[in-house]
Amino acid sequence: MSRAASAKDRVDDALSRLESMVDERLRVERLRADELAQRLDKIERQHDELKKVAVEVEARLERAMEYIRSLLAADQQ
C-alpha cells in the first residue's frame, strides 16, 4: 500500500469517527431538546393554573374586603 493510500485510509477513518461523534452528539442534543420542551410545556400549564388561582383569590379578597367595608359602615351608623 502506498503512503498516499495509507494516508487516505487514515483520513477516511478519522472522518468516519468524527461523523459518528457528531451523530451521537446530535442524538443527545435532540433528546435534551425534547426533554426541555416537555418541561416547558409542564411549566406553562402550571403557570396557567396558577394564574387561574390568582384570579380566583383576588376576586375572593375583593368580596371579603367589600363585606368588611359594609360591616364597618353598618357599625358606624
PQR file with spaces between the fields and no chain letter, atoms N, CA, C, O and H, PARSE charges and radii, in Angstrom:
ATOM       1  N    MET     1       0.859   -1.178    0.000 -0.4000 1.5000
ATOM       2  CA   MET     1       0.000    0.000    0.000 -0.0000 2.0000
ATOM       3  C    MET     1       0.899    1.234    0.000  0.5500 1.7000
ATOM       4  O    MET     1       1.851    1.322    0.776 -0.5500 1.4000
ATOM       5  N    SER     2       0.597    2.153   -0.850 -0.4000 1.5000
ATOM       6  CA   SER     2       1.415    3.366   -0.944 -0.0000 2.0000
ATOM       7  C    SER     2       1.154    4.261    0.259  0.5500 1.7000
ATOM       8  O    SER     2       0.164    4.103    0.972 -0.5500 1.4000
ATOM       9  H    SER     2      -0.176    2.081   -1.480  0.4000 1.0000
ATOM      10  N    ARG     3       2.052    5.189    0.462 -0.4000 1.5000
ATOM      11  CA   ARG     3       1.906    6.124    1.578 -0.0000 2.0000
ATOM      12  C    ARG     3       0.675    7.002    1.378  0.5500 1.7000
ATOM      13  O    ARG     3      -0.010    7.346    2.341 -0.5500 1.4000
ATOM      14  H    ARG     3       2.856    5.318   -0.117  0.4000 1.0000
ATOM      15  N    ALA     4       0.400    7.360    0.138 -0.4000 1.5000
ATOM      16  CA   ALA     4      -0.776    8.176   -0.140 -0.0000 2.0000
ATOM      17  C    ALA     4      -2.052    7.414    0.183  0.5500 1.7000
ATOM      18  O    ALA     4      -2.981    7.969    0.770 -0.5500 1.4000
ATOM      19  H    ALA     4       0.957    7.081   -0.644  0.4000 1.0000
ATOM      20  N    ALA     5      -2.097    6.135   -0.202 -0.4000 1.5000
ATOM      21  CA   ALA     5      -3.273    5.321    0.090 -0.0000 2.0000
ATOM      22  C    ALA     5      -3.430    5.130    1.590  0.5500 1.7000
ATOM      23  O    ALA     5      -4.546    5.155    2.110 -0.5500 1.4000
ATOM      24  H    ALA     5      -1.342    5.685   -0.679  0.4000 1.0000
ATOM      25  N    SER     6      -2.316    4.939    2.286 -0.4000 1.5000
ATOM      26  CA   SER     6      -2.356    4.773    3.737 -0.0000 2.0000
ATOM      27  C    SER     6      -2.856    6.061    4.410  0.5500 1.7000
ATOM      28  O    SER     6      -3.675    6.018    5.329 -0.5500 1.4000
ATOM      29  H    SER     6      -1.410    4.919    1.864  0.4000 1.0000
ATOM      30  N    ALA     7      -2.350    7.195    3.936 -0.4000 1.5000
ATOM      31  CA   ALA     7      -2.786    8.478    4.489 -0.0000 2.0000
ATOM      32  C    ALA     7      -4.266    8.692    4.220  0.5500 1.7000
ATOM      33  O    ALA     7      -4.993    9.171    5.089 -0.5500 1.4000
ATOM      34  H    ALA     7      -1.686    7.229    3.190  0.4000 1.0000
ATOM      35  N    LYS     8      -4.719    8.339    3.015 -0.4000 1.5000
ATOM      36  CA   LYS     8      -6.132    8.484    2.670 -0.0000 2.0000
ATOM      37  C    LYS     8      -6.992    7.607    3.565  0.5500 1.7000
ATOM      38  O    LYS     8      -8.057    8.036    4.008 -0.5500 1.4000
ATOM      39  H    LYS     8      -4.128    7.950    2.309  0.4000 1.0000
ATOM      40  N    ASP     9      -6.547    6.385    3.837 -0.4000 1.5000
ATOM      41  CA   ASP     9      -7.291    5.490    4.729 -0.0000 2.0000
ATOM      42  C    ASP     9      -7.386    6.073    6.137  0.5500 1.7000
ATOM      43  O    ASP     9      -8.438    5.990    6.770 -0.5500 1.4000
ATOM      44  H    ASP     9      -5.682    6.037    3.477  0.4000 1.0000
ATOM      45  N    ARG    10      -6.296    6.662    6.633 -0.4000 1.5000
ATOM      46  CA   ARG    10      -6.313    7.259    7.972 -0.0000 2.0000
ATOM      47  C    ARG    10      -7.267    8.457    8.013  0.5500 1.7000
ATOM      48  O    ARG    10      -8.012    8.633    8.977 -0.5500 1.4000
ATOM      49  H    ARG    10      -5.441    6.730    6.118  0.4000 1.0000
ATOM      50  N    VAL    11      -7.238    9.269    6.970 -0.4000 1.5000
ATOM      51  CA   VAL    11      -8.139   10.420    6.904 -0.0000 2.0000
ATOM      52  C    VAL    11      -9.584    9.938    6.841  0.5500 1.7000
ATOM      53  O    VAL    11     -10.446   10.476    7.536 -0.5500 1.4000
ATOM      54  H    VAL    11      -6.633    9.127    6.186  0.4000 1.0000
ATOM      55  N    ASP    12      -9.857    8.930    6.015 -0.4000 1.5000
ATOM      56  CA   ASP    12     -11.217    8.381    5.924 -0.0000 2.0000
ATOM      57  C    ASP    12     -11.667    7.828    7.266  0.5500 1.7000
ATOM      58  O    ASP    12     -12.814    8.019    7.671 -0.5500 1.4000
ATOM      59  H    ASP    12      -9.156    8.493    5.451  0.4000 1.0000
ATOM      60  N    ASP    13     -10.763    7.142    7.954 -0.4000 1.5000
ATOM      61  CA   ASP    13     -11.095    6.583    9.270 -0.0000 2.0000
ATOM      62  C    ASP    13     -11.380    7.710   10.264  0.5500 1.7000
ATOM      63  O    ASP    13     -12.338    7.636   11.033 -0.5500 1.4000
ATOM      64  H    ASP    13      -9.831    6.987    7.625  0.4000 1.0000
ATOM      65  N    ALA    14     -10.554    8.744   10.246 -0.4000 1.5000
ATOM      66  CA   ALA    14     -10.757    9.873   11.154 -0.0000 2.0000
ATOM      67  C    ALA    14     -12.078   10.580   10.851  0.5500 1.7000
ATOM      68  O    ALA    14     -12.805   10.955   11.771 -0.5500 1.4000
ATOM      69  H    ALA    14      -9.776    8.805    9.622  0.4000 1.0000
ATOM      70  N    LEU    15     -12.388   10.762    9.581 -0.4000 1.5000
ATOM      71  CA   LEU    15     -13.657   11.391    9.200 -0.0000 2.0000
ATOM      72  C    LEU    15     -14.843   10.544    9.635  0.5500 1.7000
ATOM      73  O    LEU    15     -15.859   11.067   10.092 -0.5500 1.4000
ATOM      74  H    LEU    15     -11.798   10.457    8.834  0.4000 1.0000
ATOM      75  N    SER    16     -14.707    9.258    9.492 -0.4000 1.5000
ATOM      76  CA   SER    16     -15.787    8.353    9.904 -0.0000 2.0000
ATOM      77  C    SER    16     -16.027    8.449   11.407  0.5500 1.7000
ATOM      78  O    SER    16     -17.171    8.500   11.857 -0.5500 1.4000
ATOM      79  H    SER    16     -13.882    8.832    9.121  0.4000 1.0000
ATOM      80  N    ARG    17     -14.946    8.471   12.176 -0.4000 1.5000
ATOM      81  CA   ARG    17     -15.085    8.602   13.635 -0.0000 2.0000
ATOM      82  C    ARG    17     -15.692    9.954   14.003  0.5500 1.7000
ATOM      83  O    ARG    17     -16.534   10.048   14.897 -0.5500 1.4000
ATOM      84  H    ARG    17     -14.016    8.430   11.810  0.4000 1.0000
ATOM      85  N    LEU    18     -15.252   10.996   13.301 -0.4000 1.5000
ATOM      86  CA   LEU    18     -15.800   12.328   13.557 -0.0000 2.0000
ATOM      87  C    LEU    18     -17.289   12.381   13.238  0.5500 1.7000
ATOM      88  O    LEU    18     -18.062   12.960   14.001 -0.5500 1.4000
ATOM      89  H    LEU    18     -14.568   10.919   12.575  0.4000 1.0000
ATOM      90  N    GLU    19     -17.699   11.789   12.129 -0.4000 1.5000
ATOM      91  CA   GLU    19     -19.119   11.743   11.781 -0.0000 2.0000
ATOM      92  C    GLU    19     -19.909   10.989   12.840  0.5500 1.7000
ATOM      93  O    GLU    19     -21.013   11.398   13.201 -0.5500 1.4000
ATOM      94  H    GLU    19     -17.071   11.319   11.509  0.4000 1.0000
ATOM      95  N    SER    20     -19.350    9.892   13.340 -0.4000 1.5000
ATOM      96  CA   SER    20     -20.029    9.133   14.396 -0.0000 2.0000
ATOM      97  C    SER    20     -20.186    9.972   15.652  0.5500 1.7000
ATOM      98  O    SER    20     -21.238    9.953   16.291 -0.5500 1.4000
ATOM      99  H    SER    20     -18.454    9.560   13.047  0.4000 1.0000
ATOM     100  N    MET    21     -19.134   10.713   16.005 -0.4000 1.5000
ATOM     101  CA   MET    21     -19.193   11.564   17.193 -0.0000 2.0000
ATOM     102  C    MET    21     -20.240   12.662   17.014  0.5500 1.7000
ATOM     103  O    MET    21     -21.001   12.948   17.938 -0.5500 1.4000
ATOM     104  H    MET    21     -18.280   10.729   15.486  0.4000 1.0000
ATOM     105  N    VAL    22     -20.285   13.272   15.841 -0.4000 1.5000
ATOM     106  CA   VAL    22     -21.253   14.332   15.571 -0.0000 2.0000
ATOM     107  C    VAL    22     -22.671   13.769   15.614  0.5500 1.7000
ATOM     108  O    VAL    22     -23.572   14.383   16.187 -0.5500 1.4000
ATOM     109  H    VAL    22     -19.667   13.040   15.090  0.4000 1.0000
ATOM     110  N    ASP    23     -22.865   12.597   15.003 -0.4000 1.5000
ATOM     111  CA   ASP    23     -24.193   11.968   15.029 -0.0000 2.0000
ATOM     112  C    ASP    23     -24.641   11.677   16.452  0.5500 1.7000
ATOM     113  O    ASP    23     -25.802   11.902   16.793 -0.5500 1.4000
ATOM     114  H    ASP    23     -22.133   12.099   14.538  0.4000 1.0000
ATOM     115  N    GLU    24     -23.737   11.181   17.284 -0.4000 1.5000
ATOM     116  CA   GLU    24     -24.072   10.885   18.676 -0.0000 2.0000
ATOM     117  C    GLU    24     -24.406   12.178   19.417  0.5500 1.7000
ATOM     118  O    GLU    24     -25.361   12.225   20.192 -0.5500 1.4000
ATOM     119  H    GLU    24     -22.793   10.999   17.007  0.4000 1.0000
ATOM     120  N    ARG    25     -23.634   13.203   19.182 -0.4000 1.5000
ATOM     121  CA   ARG    25     -23.889   14.488   19.842 -0.0000 2.0000
ATOM     122  C    ARG    25     -25.253   15.042   19.430  0.5500 1.7000
ATOM     123  O    ARG    25     -25.998   15.557   20.264 -0.5500 1.4000
ATOM     124  H    ARG    25     -22.859   13.165   18.552  0.4000 1.0000
ATOM     125  N    LEU    26     -25.572   14.933   18.144 -0.4000 1.5000
ATOM     126  CA   LEU    26     -26.878   15.390   17.675 -0.0000 2.0000
ATOM     127  C    LEU    26     -28.011   14.600   18.317  0.5500 1.7000
ATOM     128  O    LEU    26     -29.038   15.169   18.685 -0.5500 1.4000
ATOM     129  H    LEU    26     -24.967   14.515   17.467  0.4000 1.0000
ATOM     130  N    ARG    27     -27.824   13.296   18.450 -0.4000 1.5000
ATOM     131  CA   ARG    27     -28.836   12.454   19.081 -0.0000 2.0000
ATOM     132  C    ARG    27     -29.057   12.896   20.523  0.5500 1.7000
ATOM     133  O    ARG    27     -30.195   13.035   20.971 -0.5500 1.4000
ATOM     134  H    ARG    27     -26.989   12.834   18.150  0.4000 1.0000
ATOM     135  N    VAL    28     -27.964   13.113   21.240 -0.4000 1.5000
ATOM     136  CA   VAL    28     -28.055   13.531   22.643 -0.0000 2.0000
ATOM     137  C    VAL    28     -28.722   14.902   22.748  0.5500 1.7000
ATOM     138  O    VAL    28     -29.560   15.123   23.621 -0.5500 1.4000
ATOM     139  H    VAL    28     -27.040   13.000   20.876  0.4000 1.0000
ATOM     140  N    GLU    29     -28.352   15.807   21.867 -0.4000 1.5000
ATOM     141  CA   GLU    29     -28.942   17.150   21.910 -0.0000 2.0000
ATOM     142  C    GLU    29     -30.424   17.126   21.550  0.5500 1.7000
ATOM     143  O    GLU    29     -31.205   17.900   22.102 -0.5500 1.4000
ATOM     144  H    GLU    29     -27.671   15.627   21.158  0.4000 1.0000
ATOM     145  N    ARG    30     -30.816   16.252   20.638 -0.4000 1.5000
ATOM     146  CA   ARG    30     -32.249   16.126   20.313 -0.0000 2.0000
ATOM     147  C    ARG    30     -33.026   15.629   21.526  0.5500 1.7000
ATOM     148  O    ARG    30     -34.109   16.129   21.833 -0.5500 1.4000
ATOM     149  H    ARG    30     -30.181   15.623   20.190  0.4000 1.0000
ATOM     150  N    LEU    31     -32.460   14.637   22.210 -0.4000 1.5000
ATOM     151  CA   LEU    31     -33.116   14.129   23.423 -0.0000 2.0000
ATOM     152  C    LEU    31     -33.242   15.238   24.459  0.5500 1.7000
ATOM     153  O    LEU    31     -34.288   15.405   25.086 -0.5500 1.4000
ATOM     154  H    LEU    31     -31.581   14.230   21.961  0.4000 1.0000
ATOM     155  N    ARG    32     -32.174   15.981   24.626 -0.4000 1.5000
ATOM     156  CA   ARG    32     -32.182   17.076   25.598 -0.0000 2.0000
ATOM     157  C    ARG    32     -33.220   18.127   25.202  0.5500 1.7000
ATOM     158  O    ARG    32     -33.953   18.629   26.054 -0.5500 1.4000
ATOM     159  H    ARG    32     -31.325   15.845   24.116  0.4000 1.0000
ATOM     160  N    ALA    33     -33.282   18.455   23.928 -0.4000 1.5000
ATOM     161  CA   ALA    33     -34.263   19.437   23.454 -0.0000 2.0000
ATOM     162  C    ALA    33     -35.682   18.929   23.692  0.5500 1.7000
ATOM     163  O    ALA    33     -36.557   19.697   24.093 -0.5500 1.4000
ATOM     164  H    ALA    33     -32.687   18.047   23.236  0.4000 1.0000
ATOM     165  N    ASP    34     -35.914   17.641   23.448 -0.4000 1.5000
ATOM     166  CA   ASP    34     -37.245   17.069   23.691 -0.0000 2.0000
ATOM     167  C    ASP    34     -37.608   17.139   25.172  0.5500 1.7000
ATOM     168  O    ASP    34     -38.737   17.478   25.526 -0.5500 1.4000
ATOM     169  H    ASP    34     -35.204   17.017   23.122  0.4000 1.0000
ATOM     170  N    GLU    35     -36.646   16.817   26.032 -0.4000 1.5000
ATOM     171  CA   GLU    35     -36.898   16.880   27.471 -0.0000 2.0000
ATOM     172  C    GLU    35     -37.195   18.319   27.902  0.5500 1.7000
ATOM     173  O    GLU    35     -38.103   18.558   28.699 -0.5500 1.4000
ATOM     174  H    GLU    35     -35.729   16.542   25.745  0.4000 1.0000
ATOM     175  N    LEU    36     -36.431   19.268   27.375 -0.4000 1.5000
ATOM     176  CA   LEU    36     -36.673   20.667   27.722 -0.0000 2.0000
ATOM     177  C    LEU    36     -38.033   21.131   27.227  0.5500 1.7000
ATOM     178  O    LEU    36     -38.711   21.895   27.913 -0.5500 1.4000
ATOM     179  H    LEU    36     -35.694   19.073   26.728  0.4000 1.0000
ATOM     180  N    ALA    37     -38.435   20.685   26.059 -0.4000 1.5000
ATOM     181  CA   ALA    37     -39.754   21.051   25.528 -0.0000 2.0000
ATOM     182  C    ALA    37     -40.860   20.501   26.425  0.5500 1.7000
ATOM     183  O    ALA    37     -41.859   21.177   26.669 -0.5500 1.4000
ATOM     184  H    ALA    37     -37.883   20.064   25.502  0.4000 1.0000
ATOM     185  N    GLN    38     -40.681   19.286   26.911 -0.4000 1.5000
ATOM     186  CA   GLN    38     -41.678   18.696   27.811 -0.0000 2.0000
ATOM     187  C    GLN    38     -41.743   19.466   29.121  0.5500 1.7000
ATOM     188  O    GLN    38     -42.826   19.732   29.641 -0.5500 1.4000
ATOM     189  H    GLN    38     -39.868   18.738   26.713  0.4000 1.0000
ATOM     190  N    ARG    39     -40.567   19.824   29.655 -0.4000 1.5000
ATOM     191  CA   ARG    39     -40.539   20.600   30.900 -0.0000 2.0000
ATOM     192  C    ARG    39     -41.188   21.961   30.717  0.5500 1.7000
ATOM     193  O    ARG    39     -41.934   22.424   31.580 -0.5500 1.4000
ATOM     194  H    ARG    39     -39.687   19.608   29.232  0.4000 1.0000
ATOM     195  N    LEU    40     -40.901   22.602   29.585 -0.4000 1.5000
ATOM     196  CA   LEU    40     -41.501   23.906   29.308 -0.0000 2.0000
ATOM     197  C    LEU    40     -43.020   23.802   29.226  0.5500 1.7000
ATOM     198  O    LEU    40     -43.736   24.649   29.760 -0.5500 1.4000
ATOM     199  H    LEU    40     -40.295   22.225   28.884  0.4000 1.0000
ATOM     200  N    ASP    41     -43.505   22.760   28.557 -0.4000 1.5000
ATOM     201  CA   ASP    41     -44.950   22.562   28.444 -0.0000 2.0000
ATOM     202  C    ASP    41     -45.571   22.394   29.829  0.5500 1.7000
ATOM     203  O    ASP    41     -46.619   22.972   30.118 -0.5500 1.4000
ATOM     204  H    ASP    41     -42.923   22.072   28.124  0.4000 1.0000
ATOM     205  N    LYS    42     -44.927   21.607   30.677 -0.4000 1.5000
ATOM     206  CA   LYS    42     -45.437   21.388   32.035 -0.0000 2.0000
ATOM     207  C    LYS    42     -45.444   22.696   32.822  0.5500 1.7000
ATOM     208  O    LYS    42     -46.410   22.997   33.523 -0.5500 1.4000
ATOM     209  H    LYS    42     -44.076   21.138   30.442  0.4000 1.0000
ATOM     210  N    ILE    43     -44.379   23.464   32.706 -0.4000 1.5000
ATOM     211  CA   ILE    43     -44.292   24.732   33.431 -0.0000 2.0000
ATOM     212  C    ILE    43     -45.338   25.713   32.923  0.5500 1.7000
ATOM     213  O    ILE    43     -45.944   26.437   33.712 -0.5500 1.4000
ATOM     214  H    ILE    43     -43.594   23.220   32.137  0.4000 1.0000
ATOM     215  N    GLU    44     -45.554   25.742   31.616 -0.4000 1.5000
ATOM     216  CA   GLU    44     -46.582   26.640   31.073 -0.0000 2.0000
ATOM     217  C    GLU    44     -47.970   26.253   31.562  0.5500 1.7000
ATOM     218  O    GLU    44     -48.789   27.123   31.858 -0.5500 1.4000
ATOM     219  H    GLU    44     -45.062   25.154   30.975  0.4000 1.0000
ATOM     220  N    ARG    45     -48.242   24.949   31.648 -0.4000 1.5000
ATOM     221  CA   ARG    45     -49.549   24.524   32.174 -0.0000 2.0000
ATOM     222  C    ARG    45     -49.690   24.907   33.638  0.5500 1.7000
ATOM     223  O    ARG    45     -50.752   25.363   34.063 -0.5500 1.4000
ATOM     224  H    ARG    45     -47.577   24.242   31.407  0.4000 1.0000
ATOM     225  N    GLN    46     -48.620   24.724   34.416 -0.4000 1.5000
ATOM     226  CA   GLN    46     -48.663   25.112   35.829 -0.0000 2.0000
ATOM     227  C    GLN    46     -48.863   26.616   35.965  0.5500 1.7000
ATOM     228  O    GLN    46     -49.597   27.072   36.842 -0.5500 1.4000
ATOM     229  H    GLN    46     -47.757   24.354   34.072  0.4000 1.0000
ATOM     230  N    HIS    47     -48.220   27.372   35.111 -0.4000 1.5000
ATOM     231  CA   HIS    47     -48.374   28.828   35.139 -0.0000 2.0000
ATOM     232  C    HIS    47     -49.820   29.222   34.878  0.5500 1.7000
ATOM     233  O    HIS    47     -50.369   30.089   35.559 -0.5500 1.4000
ATOM     234  H    HIS    47     -47.624   27.001   34.399  0.4000 1.0000
ATOM     235  N    ASP    48     -50.429   28.586   33.896 -0.4000 1.5000
ATOM     236  CA   ASP    48     -51.839   28.883   33.592 -0.0000 2.0000
ATOM     237  C    ASP    48     -52.735   28.548   34.779  0.5500 1.7000
ATOM     238  O    ASP    48     -53.656   29.298   35.102 -0.5500 1.4000
ATOM     239  H    ASP    48     -49.984   27.882   33.343  0.4000 1.0000
ATOM     240  N    GLU    49     -52.462   27.418   35.423 -0.4000 1.5000
ATOM     241  CA   GLU    49     -53.254   27.033   36.599 -0.0000 2.0000
ATOM     242  C    GLU    49     -53.077   28.050   37.721  0.5500 1.7000
ATOM     243  O    GLU    49     -54.045   28.430   38.380 -0.5500 1.4000
ATOM     244  H    GLU    49     -51.714   26.808   35.161  0.4000 1.0000
ATOM     245  N    LEU    50     -51.840   28.488   37.936 -0.4000 1.5000
ATOM     246  CA   LEU    50     -51.581   29.469   38.986 -0.0000 2.0000
ATOM     247  C    LEU    50     -52.249   30.807   38.686  0.5500 1.7000
ATOM     248  O    LEU    50     -52.733   31.478   39.598 -0.5500 1.4000
ATOM     249  H    LEU    50     -51.053   28.180   37.400  0.4000 1.0000
ATOM     250  N    LYS    51     -52.278   31.196   37.414 -0.4000 1.5000
ATOM     251  CA   LYS    51     -52.972   32.433   37.057 -0.0000 2.0000
ATOM     252  C    LYS    51     -54.446   32.329   37.390  0.5500 1.7000
ATOM     253  O    LYS    51     -55.034   33.279   37.907 -0.5500 1.4000
ATOM     254  H    LYS    51     -51.885   30.651   36.674  0.4000 1.0000
ATOM     255  N    LYS    52     -55.052   31.186   37.101 -0.4000 1.5000
ATOM     256  CA   LYS    52     -56.469   30.992   37.410 -0.0000 2.0000
ATOM     257  C    LYS    52     -56.707   31.090   38.906  0.5500 1.7000
ATOM     258  O    LYS    52     -57.665   31.722   39.350 -0.5500 1.4000
ATOM     259  H    LYS    52     -54.575   30.414   36.681  0.4000 1.0000
ATOM     260  N    VAL    53     -55.832   30.461   39.680 -0.4000 1.5000
ATOM     261  CA   VAL    53     -55.965   30.508   41.141 -0.0000 2.0000
ATOM     262  C    VAL    53     -55.796   31.941   41.630  0.5500 1.7000
ATOM     263  O    VAL    53     -56.535   32.387   42.507 -0.5500 1.4000
ATOM     264  H    VAL    53     -55.054   29.948   39.319  0.4000 1.0000
ATOM     265  N    ALA    54     -54.830   32.664   41.068 -0.4000 1.5000
ATOM     266  CA   ALA    54     -54.605   34.052   41.487 -0.0000 2.0000
ATOM     267  C    ALA    54     -55.820   34.915   41.206  0.5500 1.7000
ATOM     268  O    ALA    54     -56.188   35.752   42.030 -0.5500 1.4000
ATOM     269  H    ALA    54     -54.230   32.301   40.355  0.4000 1.0000
ATOM     270  N    VAL    55     -56.442   34.726   40.064 -0.4000 1.5000
ATOM     271  CA   VAL    55     -57.643   35.494   39.721 -0.0000 2.0000
ATOM     272  C    VAL    55     -58.766   35.168   40.701  0.5500 1.7000
ATOM     273  O    VAL    55     -59.482   36.058   41.161 -0.5500 1.4000
ATOM     274  H    VAL    55     -56.142   34.046   39.395  0.4000 1.0000
ATOM     275  N    GLU    56     -58.908   33.895   41.009 -0.4000 1.5000
ATOM     276  CA   GLU    56     -59.950   33.481   41.955 -0.0000 2.0000
ATOM     277  C    GLU    56     -59.698   34.062   43.344  0.5500 1.7000
ATOM     278  O    GLU    56     -60.624   34.557   43.987 -0.5500 1.4000
ATOM     279  H    GLU    56     -58.327   33.172   40.636  0.4000 1.0000
ATOM     280  N    VAL    57     -58.462   34.005   43.804 -0.4000 1.5000
ATOM     281  CA   VAL    57     -58.117   34.534   45.126 -0.0000 2.0000
ATOM     282  C    VAL    57     -58.353   36.041   45.157  0.5500 1.7000
ATOM     283  O    VAL    57     -58.885   36.571   46.132 -0.5500 1.4000
ATOM     284  H    VAL    57     -57.710   33.603   43.281  0.4000 1.0000
ATOM     285  N    GLU    58     -57.953   36.730   44.084 -0.4000 1.5000
ATOM     286  CA   GLU    58     -58.161   38.175   44.031 -0.0000 2.0000
ATOM     287  C    GLU    58     -59.647   38.520   44.131  0.5500 1.7000
ATOM     288  O    GLU    58     -60.030   39.452   44.838 -0.5500 1.4000
ATOM     289  H    GLU    58     -57.521   36.300   43.292  0.4000 1.0000
ATOM     290  N    ALA    59     -60.467   37.770   43.425 -0.4000 1.5000
ATOM     291  CA   ALA    59     -61.913   38.026   43.467 -0.0000 2.0000
ATOM     292  C    ALA    59     -62.466   37.768   44.864  0.5500 1.7000
ATOM     293  O    ALA    59     -63.294   38.530   45.361 -0.5500 1.4000
ATOM     294  H    ALA    59     -60.156   37.013   42.851  0.4000 1.0000
ATOM     295  N    ARG    60     -62.008   36.702   45.487 -0.4000 1.5000
ATOM     296  CA   ARG    60     -62.494   36.403   46.843 -0.0000 2.0000
ATOM     297  C    ARG    60     -62.054   37.467   47.834  0.5500 1.7000
ATOM     298  O    ARG    60     -62.818   37.850   48.720 -0.5500 1.4000
ATOM     299  H    ARG    60     -61.335   36.082   45.083  0.4000 1.0000
ATOM     300  N    LEU    61     -60.814   37.947   47.684 -0.4000 1.5000
ATOM     301  CA   LEU    61     -60.340   39.007   48.572 -0.0000 2.0000
ATOM     302  C    LEU    61     -61.146   40.292   48.382  0.5500 1.7000
ATOM     303  O    LEU    61     -61.480   40.969   49.354 -0.5500 1.4000
ATOM     304  H    LEU    61     -60.194   37.636   46.964  0.4000 1.0000
ATOM     305  N    GLU    62     -61.449   40.616   47.155 -0.4000 1.5000
ATOM     306  CA   GLU    62     -62.265   41.805   46.897 -0.0000 2.0000
ATOM     307  C    GLU    62     -63.640   41.678   47.536  0.5500 1.7000
ATOM     308  O    GLU    62     -64.151   42.636   48.117 -0.5500 1.4000
ATOM     309  H    GLU    62     -61.177   40.066   46.366  0.4000 1.0000
ATOM     310  N    ARG    63     -64.240   40.495   47.429 -0.4000 1.5000
ATOM     311  CA   ARG    63     -65.557   40.288   48.054 -0.0000 2.0000
ATOM     312  C    ARG    63     -65.445   40.387   49.577  0.5500 1.7000
ATOM     313  O    ARG    63     -66.316   40.959   50.233 -0.5500 1.4000
ATOM     314  H    ARG    63     -63.825   39.717   46.957  0.4000 1.0000
ATOM     315  N    ALA    64     -64.382   39.835   50.125 -0.4000 1.5000
ATOM     316  CA   ALA    64     -64.196   39.888   51.582 -0.0000 2.0000
ATOM     317  C    ALA    64     -63.992   41.325   52.045  0.5500 1.7000
ATOM     318  O    ALA    64     -64.541   41.738   53.067 -0.5500 1.4000
ATOM     319  H    ALA    64     -63.674   39.370   49.593  0.4000 1.0000
ATOM     320  N    MET    65     -63.202   42.083   51.291 -0.4000 1.5000
ATOM     321  CA   MET    65     -62.982   43.489   51.663 -0.0000 2.0000
ATOM     322  C    MET    65     -64.281   44.289   51.566  0.5500 1.7000
ATOM     323  O    MET    65     -64.562   45.136   52.414 -0.5500 1.4000
ATOM     324  H    MET    65     -62.756   41.747   50.461  0.4000 1.0000
ATOM     325  N    GLU    66     -65.048   44.022   50.555 -0.4000 1.5000
ATOM     326  CA   GLU    66     -66.338   44.715   50.409 -0.0000 2.0000
ATOM     327  C    GLU    66     -67.264   44.357   51.574  0.5500 1.7000
ATOM     328  O    GLU    66     -67.972   45.219   52.096 -0.5500 1.4000
ATOM     329  H    GLU    66     -64.821   43.334   49.866  0.4000 1.0000
ATOM     330  N    TYR    67     -67.256   43.099   51.976 -0.4000 1.5000
ATOM     331  CA   TYR    67     -68.079   42.665   53.109 -0.0000 2.0000
ATOM     332  C    TYR    67     -67.619   43.365   54.386  0.5500 1.7000
ATOM     333  O    TYR    67     -68.442   43.818   55.182 -0.5500 1.4000
ATOM     334  H    TYR    67     -66.681   42.399   51.552  0.4000 1.0000
ATOM     335  N    ILE    68     -66.310   43.451   54.578 -0.4000 1.5000
ATOM     336  CA   ILE    68     -65.775   44.122   55.770 -0.0000 2.0000
ATOM     337  C    ILE    68     -66.153   45.599   55.754  0.5500 1.7000
ATOM     338  O    ILE    68     -66.541   46.160   56.779 -0.5500 1.4000
ATOM     339  H    ILE    68     -65.642   43.083   53.931  0.4000 1.0000
ATOM     340  N    ARG    69     -66.039   46.224   54.587 -0.4000 1.5000
ATOM     341  CA   ARG    69     -66.437   47.636   54.483 -0.0000 2.0000
ATOM     342  C    ARG    69     -67.914   47.822   54.842  0.5500 1.7000
ATOM     343  O    ARG    69     -68.282   48.776   55.527 -0.5500 1.4000
ATOM     344  H    ARG    69     -65.725   45.768   53.754  0.4000 1.0000
ATOM     345  N    SER    70     -68.747   46.902   54.370 -0.4000 1.5000
ATOM     346  CA   SER    70     -70.178   47.029   54.668 -0.0000 2.0000
ATOM     347  C    SER    70     -70.439   46.831   56.155  0.5500 1.7000
ATOM     348  O    SER    70     -71.311   47.490   56.723 -0.5500 1.4000
ATOM     349  H    SER    70     -68.448   46.127   53.813  0.4000 1.0000
ATOM     350  N    LEU    71     -69.695   45.933   56.790 -0.4000 1.5000
ATOM     351  CA   LEU    71     -69.843   45.745   58.233 -0.0000 2.0000
ATOM     352  C    LEU    71     -69.396   46.988   58.988  0.5500 1.7000
ATOM     353  O    LEU    71     -70.048   47.409   59.943 -0.5500 1.4000
ATOM     354  H    LEU    71     -68.987   45.398   56.329  0.4000 1.0000
ATOM     355  N    LEU    72     -68.272   47.579   58.556 -0.4000 1.5000
ATOM     356  CA   LEU    72     -67.795   48.804   59.220 -0.0000 2.0000
ATOM     357  C    LEU    72     -68.768   49.942   59.037  0.5500 1.7000
ATOM     358  O    LEU    72     -69.026   50.705   59.968 -0.5500 1.4000
ATOM     359  H    LEU    72     -67.742   47.237   57.780  0.4000 1.0000
ATOM     360  N    ALA    73     -69.308   50.059   57.844 -0.4000 1.5000
ATOM     361  CA   ALA    73     -70.282   51.133   57.580 -0.0000 2.0000
ATOM     362  C    ALA    73     -71.533   50.936   58.422  0.5500 1.7000
ATOM     363  O    ALA    73     -72.078   51.896   58.965 -0.5500 1.4000
ATOM     364  H    ALA    73     -69.099   49.439   57.088  0.4000 1.0000
ATOM     365  N    ALA    74     -71.984   49.704   58.530 -0.4000 1.5000
ATOM     366  CA   ALA    74     -73.185   49.440   59.347 -0.0000 2.0000
ATOM     367  C    ALA    74     -72.894   49.688   60.821  0.5500 1.7000
ATOM     368  O    ALA    74     -73.770   50.130   61.564 -0.5500 1.4000
ATOM     369  H    ALA    74     -71.541   48.923   58.089  0.4000 1.0000
ATOM     370  N    ASP    75     -71.673   49.406   61.243 -0.4000 1.5000
ATOM     371  CA   ASP    75     -71.293   49.592   62.655 -0.0000 2.0000
ATOM     372  C    ASP    75     -71.209   51.069   62.999  0.5500 1.7000
ATOM     373  O    ASP    75     -71.479   51.454   64.137 -0.5500 1.4000
ATOM     374  H    ASP    75     -70.961   49.046   60.640  0.4000 1.0000
ATOM     375  N    GLN    76     -70.840   51.897   62.039 -0.4000 1.5000
ATOM     376  CA   GLN    76     -70.702   53.325   62.297 -0.0000 2.0000
ATOM     377  C    GLN    76     -72.041   54.045   62.297  0.5500 1.7000
ATOM     378  O    GLN    76     -72.125   55.184   62.756 -0.5500 1.4000
ATOM     379  H    GLN    76     -70.621   51.584   61.115  0.4000 1.0000
ATOM     380  N    GLN    77     -73.069   53.417   61.801 -0.4000 1.5000
ATOM     381  CA   GLN    77     -74.384   54.061   61.747 -0.0000 2.0000
ATOM     382  C    GLN    77     -75.170   53.858   62.985  0.5500 1.7000
ATOM     383  O    GLN    77     -76.297   54.342   63.087 -0.5500 1.4000
ATOM     384  H    GLN    77     -73.000   52.492   61.428  0.4000 1.0000
